[in-house]
Amino acid sequence: MDNKDTAHSHLLSFLNAIPPVDFWCVYGSTLHSTDPGKSTMVDYILGVSDPLQWHSENLKMNADHYASWMVLLGGAKLITNIADKLGVGVHFNPYVTWNDKMLKYGVVRMHDLIQDILNWERFYLSGRLQKPVNMLVDNLDIETINSVNLRAAMSAALLLLLPKFTEEDLYAKICSLSYMGDVRMLFAEDRNKVKKIVQGQFDLFQSMYKPFLEEYEGKDFLRFSSSKNQLANISQV
């Protein structure tokens, strides 16, 4: 078993430590790491049919994953209500130590996940899924459903780009969609975050959006020409 397979097995083995899920993806820097170190935060999104029931079960198994005040003041009901009424439908448990690794996982109702993907209702998880992720569990075929989200993201990016742009420009614009209006990008976050994400995961962006680029080229909406560095220059027709 190579390093990549070992890392993948490590990610999947966390399933044994939590209640069953219908969807599970890993995102962030872990996607390009074959052996994340202790200092690397592994980021997950978990989709479940009933968050209230799921958190009730997980509290019995992993109460230490949650903030102590949530556990004491209301438990699963409070956790679910805060996510639904004050948040974006996702409850995150950050800084979870498991198997000598640091994890952060967000739990979302499957219905809410699908609605955000199809309709951009909250544009939180849909924005996350416009960037590369590794889907480890996908019982409801979210990967296929997400094609609607990817097509919409590329169409929105094309409207915001100049008539001529590079392939990297396109992925950067897609990546930036979910950060528009985010005040953290003005103050706390790295101003070069989008550029770093695209450059670090360029091959993954290519594999995600290649079918749509080819479709638009076939319909004569886009034209491609090669540049010196072998990246495509694109013109909107």
C-alpha positions as CSV (number, residue, x, y, z in Angstrom):
1,M,0.0,0.0,0.0
2,D,1.5,3.4,-1.0
3,N,1.4,6.6,0.9
4,K,-1.7,7.8,-0.9
5,D,-3.7,4.6,-0.1
6,T,-2.5,4.8,3.5
7,A,-3.7,8.4,3.8
8,H,-7.1,7.5,2.2
9,S,-7.5,4.6,4.6
10,H,-6.8,6.9,7.5
11,L,-9.5,9.3,6.3
12,L,-12.1,6.5,5.9
13,S,-11.3,4.9,9.3
14,F,-12.8,8.0,11.0
15,L,-16.2,6.6,9.9
16,N,-15.9,4.0,12.6
17,A,-15.8,6.7,15.2
18,I,-19.0,8.5,14.4
19,P,-22.7,7.6,13.5
20,P,-23.5,6.7,9.9
21,V,-23.6,9.5,7.2
22,D,-25.0,9.7,3.7
23,F,-22.4,12.1,2.4
24,W,-18.8,12.8,3.4
25,C,-16.2,14.9,1.6
26,V,-12.7,16.1,2.6
27,Y,-11.5,19.5,1.3
28,G,-8.6,21.9,1.7
29,S,-4.9,21.3,1.7
30,T,-5.4,17.6,2.6
31,L,-6.4,16.9,-1.0
32,H,-2.8,17.3,-2.1
33,S,-1.2,15.7,0.9
34,T,-0.4,12.0,1.0
35,D,0.4,12.0,4.7
36,P,-1.0,14.9,6.6
37,G,1.1,15.8,9.6
38,K,-0.1,16.5,13.1
39,S,-0.2,20.2,12.4
40,T,-2.4,19.9,9.3
41,M,-6.1,20.3,9.9
42,V,-8.2,17.8,8.0
43,D,-11.5,19.4,7.0
44,Y,-14.7,17.4,6.4
45,I,-18.3,18.0,5.5
46,L,-20.8,15.3,6.6
47,G,-24.3,15.0,5.2
48,V,-27.0,13.3,7.3
49,S,-30.7,12.8,6.9
50,D,-31.6,14.0,10.4
51,P,-29.1,16.2,12.2
52,L,-31.0,16.1,15.5
53,Q,-30.9,12.4,15.7
54,W,-27.3,12.3,14.4
55,H,-26.0,14.7,17.0
56,S,-27.9,12.9,19.7
57,E,-26.1,9.7,18.8
58,N,-22.8,11.4,18.3
59,L,-23.0,13.1,21.7
60,K,-23.2,9.6,23.2
61,M,-20.1,8.5,21.3
62,N,-18.1,11.8,21.1
63,A,-19.3,14.4,23.6
64,D,-15.8,15.8,23.7
65,H,-16.1,16.9,20.1
66,Y,-18.6,19.6,21.0
67,A,-18.3,22.8,23.0
68,S,-19.1,22.0,26.6
69,W,-21.6,24.8,27.0
70,M,-23.7,23.4,24.1
71,V,-23.7,19.9,25.7
72,L,-24.7,21.3,29.1
73,L,-27.4,23.9,28.0
74,G,-29.3,22.0,25.3
75,G,-27.5,19.1,23.7
76,A,-28.5,18.0,20.3
77,K,-31.6,20.2,20.1
78,L,-29.6,23.4,20.8
79,I,-26.8,22.4,18.4
80,T,-29.3,21.8,15.6
81,N,-31.3,25.0,16.3
82,I,-28.2,27.2,16.3
83,A,-27.1,25.7,12.9
84,D,-30.6,26.1,11.4
85,K,-31.7,29.4,12.8
86,L,-28.5,31.4,13.4
87,G,-26.0,29.7,11.0
88,V,-26.0,28.5,7.5
89,G,-27.5,25.1,8.3
90,V,-24.1,23.6,9.2
91,H,-22.7,22.8,12.7
92,F,-18.9,22.6,12.9
93,N,-16.9,20.7,15.4
94,P,-13.4,22.2,15.1
95,Y,-10.1,21.1,16.7
96,V,-11.2,17.5,17.2
97,T,-8.2,15.3,18.0
98,W,-8.5,11.8,16.7
99,N,-5.9,9.1,16.0
100,D,-3.1,11.7,16.5
101,K,-4.6,14.1,13.9
102,M,-6.5,17.3,14.1
103,L,-9.9,17.4,12.5
104,K,-12.7,19.8,11.8
105,Y,-16.1,18.5,10.6
106,G,-19.3,20.2,9.6
107,V,-22.7,18.4,9.8
108,V,-25.5,19.4,7.4
109,R,-29.0,18.0,6.6
110,M,-29.0,16.3,3.2
111,H,-32.1,18.2,2.1
112,D,-30.4,21.5,2.9
113,L,-27.2,20.4,1.1
114,I,-29.1,19.5,-2.1
115,Q,-31.1,22.7,-2.0
116,D,-28.0,24.8,-1.7
117,I,-26.3,23.0,-4.5
118,L,-29.3,23.4,-6.9
119,N,-30.5,26.8,-5.9
120,W,-27.6,28.6,-4.1
121,E,-30.0,29.3,-1.2
122,R,-27.2,30.0,1.2
123,F,-24.3,29.8,-1.1
124,Y,-22.1,28.2,1.5
125,L,-21.7,24.5,0.8
126,S,-22.5,25.1,-2.9
127,G,-19.5,27.5,-2.9
128,R,-17.4,24.9,-1.2
129,L,-18.3,22.3,-3.8
130,Q,-17.4,24.6,-6.6
131,K,-13.8,23.9,-5.5
132,P,-12.0,20.5,-5.5
133,V,-13.2,18.0,-2.9
134,N,-12.8,14.3,-2.4
135,M,-16.1,12.6,-1.8
136,L,-15.5,9.6,0.4
137,V,-19.2,8.7,0.9
138,D,-21.9,9.6,-1.6
139,N,-25.0,7.6,-1.0
140,L,-27.3,10.0,-2.9
141,D,-25.0,10.7,-5.8
142,I,-24.2,14.3,-4.8
143,E,-21.4,14.3,-7.3
144,T,-23.9,14.1,-10.2
145,I,-26.2,16.6,-8.6
146,N,-23.3,19.0,-8.2
147,S,-22.8,19.2,-11.9
148,V,-25.7,21.8,-11.9
149,N,-23.7,23.8,-9.4
150,L,-20.4,23.6,-11.4
151,R,-22.2,24.7,-14.6
152,A,-23.8,27.6,-12.9
153,A,-20.5,28.7,-11.3
154,M,-18.7,28.6,-14.7
155,S,-21.5,30.6,-16.3
156,A,-21.3,33.2,-13.5
157,A,-17.5,33.5,-13.8
158,L,-17.8,34.0,-17.6
159,L,-20.1,36.9,-17.1
160,L,-17.6,38.5,-14.7
161,L,-14.5,38.0,-16.9
162,L,-13.2,40.0,-19.8
163,P,-13.8,38.7,-23.3
164,K,-10.3,37.2,-23.3
165,F,-8.7,35.4,-20.3
166,T,-6.6,32.5,-19.3
167,E,-7.6,29.1,-17.9
168,E,-6.2,30.1,-14.5
169,D,-8.2,33.4,-14.6
170,L,-11.4,31.3,-15.1
171,Y,-10.7,29.0,-12.1
172,A,-9.7,32.0,-10.0
173,K,-12.9,33.7,-10.8
174,I,-14.9,30.6,-10.0
175,C,-13.0,30.2,-6.7
176,S,-13.6,33.8,-5.8
177,L,-17.4,33.6,-6.1
178,S,-17.9,32.2,-2.6
179,Y,-15.6,34.9,-1.1
180,M,-17.5,37.9,-2.6
181,G,-18.9,39.9,0.2
182,D,-16.9,38.0,2.8
183,V,-15.4,40.7,5.1
184,R,-12.7,38.3,6.2
185,M,-11.1,38.7,2.8
186,L,-10.7,42.4,3.6
187,F,-9.0,41.9,6.9
188,A,-8.1,38.6,8.4
189,E,-7.8,36.3,5.4
190,D,-4.8,36.0,3.1
191,R,-5.4,38.4,0.2
192,N,-3.7,35.9,-2.1
193,K,-5.9,33.0,-0.9
194,V,-7.7,32.5,-4.2
195,K,-4.5,32.4,-6.2
196,K,-2.9,29.9,-3.9
197,I,-5.9,27.6,-4.0
198,V,-6.0,27.6,-7.8
199,Q,-2.3,27.2,-8.2
200,G,-2.1,24.4,-5.6
201,Q,-5.0,22.5,-7.0
202,F,-4.9,23.5,-10.7
203,D,-5.1,19.9,-12.0
204,L,-8.2,19.2,-9.9
205,F,-9.9,22.4,-11.2
206,Q,-9.2,21.2,-14.7
207,S,-10.7,17.8,-14.2
208,M,-13.8,19.4,-12.6
209,Y,-14.5,21.9,-15.3
210,K,-13.1,20.2,-18.5
211,P,-16.5,18.7,-19.5
212,F,-18.2,22.2,-19.4
213,L,-15.3,23.9,-21.2
214,E,-15.5,21.3,-24.0
215,E,-19.3,21.7,-24.2
216,Y,-19.1,25.4,-24.5
217,E,-16.4,25.1,-27.1
218,G,-18.5,22.6,-29.0
219,K,-21.4,25.1,-29.0
220,D,-19.0,27.8,-30.2
221,F,-19.4,29.9,-27.1
222,L,-15.7,29.7,-26.3
223,R,-12.5,29.4,-28.4
224,F,-9.2,28.1,-27.1
225,S,-5.6,28.7,-28.1
226,S,-2.4,27.4,-26.4
227,S,0.1,29.6,-24.7
228,K,3.8,29.2,-24.2
229,N,3.3,27.5,-20.8
230,Q,0.7,25.1,-22.3
231,L,-2.2,26.6,-20.4
232,A,-5.2,27.6,-22.5
233,N,-6.0,31.1,-23.5
234,I,-9.8,31.5,-23.9
235,S,-11.9,33.9,-25.8
236,Q,-15.6,34.4,-25.4
237,V,-17.4,34.4,-28.8
